[in-house]
Amino acid sequence: MGLLWWLSDQPATGMGLPHPWDKGAHFAAYGLLGFLLGMALGDFRPAFFLAALYGVVDEAHQSLVPGREAFGWDLVADFLGAYLGARWGGRWGAPKAFPP
């Protein structure tokens, strides 16, 4: 999350990824975030919620950085990546105990 925040805090220099590769970067970054949160929390729902909420906060933050903008399609890519990452990461949680 800190790395995503730092990257979003960089002023635009014209060196960003071209469309549509920037959406792939959003998808991959939030996929990794969702996966890591899913692994840590062991459940899909809170992992997805936290990653998606962070995407909203990060896009709002990015809109305040000089030369940067927040795009709705970036948020869609964030949500899709967070969903798939959290879905996959939540499967690797601690095993459930069997009833006696």
Order of alpha helices (4+ residues) and beta strands (2+ residues): alpha-alpha-alpha-alpha
